[in-house]
Amino acid sequence: MPSVTLTKAEAALALGMSVRSLDKYVMPEVRVIRRGSMVLIPVRELERWAEASAESTL
């Protein structure tokens, strides 16, 4: 079964960036699920962020 949410480390790996870059560039723009100290990021939020952040090249 495919994952619906990812940890910060998994999300960073999925986007091809460091956790530090994820914290700086992605986390302010995505909704997350918090349960105690656990932070889960919905895969759909990462996909939405990537789509919105993509630029066209000429």
N, CA, C and O atoms as a Tinker XYZ file with bonds, in Angstrom:
   232  protein
     1  N      0.845000   -1.171000    0.000000    73     2
     2  CA     0.000000    0.000000    0.000000    64     1     3
     3  C      0.895000    1.241000    0.000000    63     2     4     5
     4  O      1.817000    1.326000    0.812000    81     3
     5  N      0.647000    2.196000   -0.887000    73     3     6
     6  CA     1.466000    3.415000   -0.923000    64     5     7
     7  C      1.260000    4.281000    0.318000    63     6     8     9
     8  O      0.185000    4.285000    0.917000    81     7
     9  N      2.296000    5.004000    0.687000    73     7    10
    10  CA     2.211000    5.887000    1.854000    64     9    11
    11  C      1.309000    7.074000    1.557000    63    10    12    13
    12  O      1.305000    7.607000    0.447000    81    11
    13  N      0.557000    7.475000    2.551000    73    11    14
    14  CA    -0.302000    8.652000    2.454000    64    13    15
    15  C      0.406000    9.850000    3.065000    63    14    16    17
    16  O      0.189000   10.989000    2.652000    81    15
    17  N      1.262000    9.583000    4.061000    73    15    18
    18  CA     2.047000   10.626000    4.716000    64    17    19
    19  C      3.506000   10.194000    4.791000    63    18    20    21
    20  O      3.831000    9.010000    4.694000    81    19
    21  N      4.372000   11.185000    4.966000    73    19    22
    22  CA     5.806000   10.926000    5.106000    64    21    23
    23  C      6.349000   11.704000    6.292000    63    22    24    25
    24  O      5.819000   12.754000    6.656000    81    23
    25  N      7.404000   11.182000    6.888000    73    23    26
    26  CA     8.120000   11.943000    7.905000    64    25    27
    27  C      8.913000   13.039000    7.198000    63    26    28    29
    28  O      9.000000   13.046000    5.970000    81    27
    29  N      9.482000   13.953000    7.952000    73    27    30
    30  CA    10.281000   15.017000    7.345000    64    29    31
    31  C     11.473000   14.438000    6.583000    63    30    32    33
    32  O     11.788000   14.898000    5.485000    81    31
    33  N     12.123000   13.452000    7.147000    73    31    34
    34  CA    13.276000   12.839000    6.474000    64    33    35
    35  C     12.846000   12.165000    5.176000    63    34    36    37
    36  O     13.532000   12.286000    4.161000    81    35
    37  N     11.725000   11.461000    5.199000    73    35    38
    38  CA    11.220000   10.802000    3.998000    64    37    39
    39  C     10.789000   11.822000    2.953000    63    38    40    41
    40  O     11.037000   11.636000    1.762000    81    39
    41  N     10.147000   12.899000    3.393000    73    39    42
    42  CA     9.703000   13.945000    2.474000    64    41    43
    43  C     10.898000   14.621000    1.808000    63    42    44    45
    44  O     10.882000   14.872000    0.604000    81    43
    45  N     11.926000   14.912000    2.587000    73    43    46
    46  CA    13.134000   15.527000    2.027000    64    45    47
    47  C     13.751000   14.616000    0.974000    63    46    48    49
    48  O     14.133000   15.078000   -0.101000    81    47
    49  N     13.848000   13.335000    1.273000    73    47    50
    50  CA    14.404000   12.369000    0.332000    64    49    51
    51  C     13.547000   12.307000   -0.932000    63    50    52    53
    52  O     14.079000   12.276000   -2.041000    81    51
    53  N     12.234000   12.288000   -0.769000    73    51    54
    54  CA    11.322000   12.223000   -1.914000    64    53    55
    55  C     11.470000   13.443000   -2.823000    63    54    56    57
    56  O     11.318000   13.331000   -4.039000    81    55
    57  N     11.764000   14.599000   -2.243000    73    55    58
    58  CA    11.926000   15.827000   -3.027000    64    57    59
    59  C     13.360000   16.048000   -3.497000    63    58    60    61
    60  O     13.629000   16.972000   -4.264000    81    59
    61  N     14.277000   15.204000   -3.039000    73    59    62
    62  CA    15.678000   15.331000   -3.452000    64    61    63
    63  C     16.387000   16.489000   -2.800000    63    62    64    65
    64  O     17.233000   17.134000   -3.419000    81    63
    65  N     16.048000   16.762000   -1.542000    73    63    66
    66  CA    16.688000   17.869000   -0.826000    64    65    67
    67  C     17.004000   17.448000    0.595000    63    66    68    69
    68  O     16.581000   16.383000    1.046000    81    67
    69  N     17.744000   18.280000    1.292000    73    67    70
    70  CA    18.074000   18.004000    2.684000    64    69    71
    71  C     16.894000   18.368000    3.580000    63    70    72    73
    72  O     15.992000   19.098000    3.169000    81    71
    73  N     16.908000   17.857000    4.797000    73    71    74
    74  CA    15.870000   18.195000    5.775000    64    73    75
    75  C     15.941000   19.692000    6.078000    63    74    76    77
    76  O     14.912000   20.335000    6.284000    81    75
    77  N     17.136000   20.237000    6.104000    73    75    78
    78  CA    17.302000   21.678000    6.349000    64    77    79
    79  C     16.612000   22.498000    5.244000    63    78    80    81
    80  O     15.929000   23.479000    5.537000    81    79
    81  N     16.788000   22.104000    3.996000    73    79    82
    82  CA    16.125000   22.792000    2.885000    64    81    83
    83  C     14.612000   22.587000    2.940000    63    82    84    85
    84  O     13.848000   23.506000    2.646000    81    83
    85  N     14.187000   21.398000    3.310000    73    83    86
    86  CA    12.756000   21.131000    3.477000    64    85    87
    87  C     12.166000   22.079000    4.517000    63    86    88    89
    88  O     11.114000   22.680000    4.299000    81    87
    89  N     12.852000   22.204000    5.641000    73    87    90
    90  CA    12.383000   23.104000    6.701000    64    89    91
    91  C     12.308000   24.549000    6.217000    63    90    92    93
    92  O     11.362000   25.267000    6.539000    81    91
    93  N     13.295000   24.967000    5.453000    73    91    94
    94  CA    13.379000   26.360000    5.019000    64    93    95
    95  C     12.408000   26.703000    3.891000    63    94    96    97
    96  O     11.759000   27.748000    3.932000    81    95
    97  N     12.302000   25.833000    2.882000    73    95    98
    98  CA    11.557000   26.168000    1.680000    64    97    99
    99  C     10.168000   25.540000    1.585000    63    98   100   101
   100  O      9.260000   26.130000    0.998000    81    99
   101  N      9.999000   24.366000    2.150000    73    99   102
   102  CA     8.751000   23.622000    1.947000    64   101   103
   103  C      7.803000   23.722000    3.137000    63   102   104   105
   104  O      6.615000   23.995000    2.967000    81   103
   105  N      8.325000   23.504000    4.330000    73   103   106
   106  CA     7.458000   23.427000    5.511000    64   105   107
   107  C      6.578000   24.659000    5.724000    63   106   108   109
   108  O      5.437000   24.508000    6.160000    81   107
   109  N      7.061000   25.877000    5.435000    73   107   110
   110  CA     6.181000   27.037000    5.623000    64   109   111
   111  C      4.975000   27.051000    4.672000    63   110   112   113
   112  O      4.013000   27.784000    4.904000    81   111
   113  N      5.022000   26.251000    3.610000    73   111   114
   114  CA     3.985000   26.306000    2.580000    64   113   115
   115  C      3.075000   25.083000    2.531000    63   114   116   117
   116  O      2.160000   25.040000    1.709000    81   115
   117  N      3.298000   24.093000    3.384000    73   115   118
   118  CA     2.468000   22.883000    3.345000    64   117   119
   119  C      1.739000   22.663000    4.667000    63   118   120   121
   120  O      2.203000   23.068000    5.733000    81   119
   121  N      0.596000   22.017000    4.563000    73   119   122
   122  CA    -0.140000   21.618000    5.763000    64   121   123
   123  C      0.460000   20.315000    6.269000    63   122   124   125
   124  O      0.870000   19.466000    5.478000    81   123
   125  N      0.512000   20.160000    7.576000    73   123   126
   126  CA     1.082000   18.958000    8.184000    64   125   127
   127  C      0.119000   18.397000    9.225000    63   126   128   129
   128  O     -0.828000   19.059000    9.649000    81   127
   129  N      0.391000   17.164000    9.618000    73   127   130
   130  CA    -0.348000   16.499000   10.690000    64   129   131
   131  C      0.599000   16.400000   11.869000    63   130   132   133
   132  O      1.671000   15.805000   11.761000    81   131
   133  N      0.211000   16.979000   12.992000    73   131   134
   134  CA     1.036000   16.930000   14.207000    64   133   135
   135  C      0.339000   16.064000   15.252000    63   134   136   137
   136  O     -0.844000   16.247000   15.537000    81   135
   137  N      1.071000   15.141000   15.805000    73   135   138
   138  CA     0.610000   14.299000   16.903000    64   137   139
   139  C      1.753000   14.220000   17.902000    63   138   140   141
   140  O      2.700000   13.453000   17.727000    81   139
   141  N      1.647000   15.030000   18.955000    73   139   142
   142  CA     2.757000   15.118000   19.905000    64   141   143
   143  C      3.957000   15.708000   19.197000    63   142   144   145
   144  O      3.856000   16.762000   18.569000    81   143
   145  N      5.093000   15.036000   19.293000    73   143   146
   146  CA     6.295000   15.529000   18.622000    64   145   147
   147  C      6.415000   15.016000   17.185000    63   146   148   149
   148  O      7.331000   15.401000   16.458000    81   147
   149  N      5.490000   14.151000   16.783000    73   147   150
   150  CA     5.521000   13.588000   15.435000    64   149   151
   151  C      4.925000   14.580000   14.439000    63   150   152   153
   152  O      3.872000   15.169000   14.684000    81   151
   153  N      5.608000   14.752000   13.324000    73   151   154
   154  CA     5.121000   15.601000   12.237000    64   153   155
   155  C      5.058000   14.739000   10.983000    63   154   156   157
   156  O      6.068000   14.182000   10.552000    81   155
   157  N      3.866000   14.633000   10.402000    73   155   158
   158  CA     3.678000   13.870000    9.172000    64   157   159
   159  C      3.212000   14.823000    8.077000    63   158   160   161
   160  O      2.383000   15.703000    8.311000    81   159
   161  N      3.753000   14.633000    6.891000    73   159   162
   162  CA     3.436000   15.496000    5.763000    64   161   163
   163  C      2.672000   14.670000    4.735000    63   162   164   165
   164  O      3.194000   13.675000    4.231000    81   163
   165  N      1.448000   15.070000    4.419000    73   163   166
   166  CA     0.692000   14.338000    3.398000    64   165   167
   167  C      1.396000   14.393000    2.042000    63   166   168   169
   168  O      1.873000   15.449000    1.627000    81   167
   169  N      1.458000   13.261000    1.361000    73   167   170
   170  CA     2.090000   13.184000    0.048000    64   169   171
   171  C      1.418000   14.164000   -0.909000    63   170   172   173
   172  O      2.099000   14.795000   -1.717000    81   171
   173  N      0.116000   14.301000   -0.834000    73   171   174
   174  CA    -0.597000   15.240000   -1.710000    64   173   175
   175  C     -0.132000   16.675000   -1.503000    63   174   176   177
   176  O     -0.083000   17.451000   -2.457000    81   175
   177  N      0.211000   17.038000   -0.262000    73   175   178
   178  CA     0.727000   18.388000   -0.003000    64   177   179
   179  C      2.077000   18.589000   -0.674000    63   178   180   181
   180  O      2.348000   19.661000   -1.214000    81   179
   181  N      2.925000   17.567000   -0.644000    73   179   182
   182  CA     4.227000   17.663000   -1.315000    64   181   183
   183  C      4.047000   17.780000   -2.821000    63   182   184   185
   184  O      4.746000   18.554000   -3.476000    81   183
   185  N      3.113000   17.015000   -3.369000    73   183   186
   186  CA     2.841000   17.088000   -4.795000    64   185   187
   187  C      2.295000   18.473000   -5.160000    63   186   188   189
   188  O      2.693000   19.043000   -6.176000    81   187
   189  N      1.404000   19.008000   -4.352000    73   187   190
   190  CA     0.842000   20.344000   -4.592000    64   189   191
   191  C      1.949000   21.391000   -4.551000    63   190   192   193
   192  O      2.009000   22.272000   -5.408000    81   191
   193  N      2.833000   21.291000   -3.542000    73   191   194
   194  CA     3.929000   22.244000   -3.410000    64   193   195
   195  C      4.858000   22.173000   -4.626000    63   194   196   197
   196  O      5.251000   23.206000   -5.169000    81   195
   197  N      5.207000   20.963000   -5.051000    73   195   198
   198  CA     6.105000   20.802000   -6.196000    64   197   199
   199  C      5.477000   21.385000   -7.457000    63   198   200   201
   200  O      6.159000   22.066000   -8.223000    81   199
   201  N      4.206000   21.134000   -7.684000    73   199   202
   202  CA     3.513000   21.659000   -8.855000    64   201   203
   203  C      3.475000   23.192000   -8.834000    63   202   204   205
   204  O      3.724000   23.840000   -9.851000    81   203
   205  N      3.164000   23.758000   -7.675000    73   203   206
   206  CA     3.086000   25.212000   -7.552000    64   205   207
   207  C      4.462000   25.867000   -7.667000    63   206   208   209
   208  O      4.566000   27.017000   -8.093000    81   207
   209  N      5.507000   25.149000   -7.294000    73   207   210
   210  CA     6.859000   25.712000   -7.288000    64   209   211
   211  C      7.586000   25.524000   -8.614000    63   210   212   213
   212  O      8.637000   26.123000   -8.838000    81   211
   213  N      7.033000   24.699000   -9.487000    73   211   214
   214  CA     7.692000   24.412000  -10.766000    64   213   215
   215  C      7.648000   25.654000  -11.659000    63   214   216   217
   216  O      6.658000   26.385000  -11.681000    81   215
   217  N      8.735000   25.875000  -12.387000    73   215   218
   218  CA     8.826000   26.988000  -13.320000    64   217   219
   219  C      8.981000   26.439000  -14.732000    63   218   220   221
   220  O      9.578000   25.383000  -14.940000    81   219
   221  N      8.450000   27.151000  -15.671000    73   219   222
   222  CA     8.645000   26.803000  -17.070000    64   221   223
   223  C     10.021000   27.271000  -17.509000    63   222   224   225
   224  O     10.504000   28.314000  -17.068000    81   223
   225  N     10.645000   26.495000  -18.377000    73   223   226
   226  CA    11.929000   26.910000  -18.951000    64   225   227
   227  C     11.745000   27.143000  -20.438000    63   226   228   229
   228  O     10.932000   26.485000  -21.088000    81   227
   229  N     12.493000   28.066000  -20.958000    73   227   230
   230  CA    12.400000   28.380000  -22.391000    64   229   231
   231  C     13.517000   27.739000  -23.162000    63   230   232
   232  O     13.596000   27.896000  -24.380000    81   231
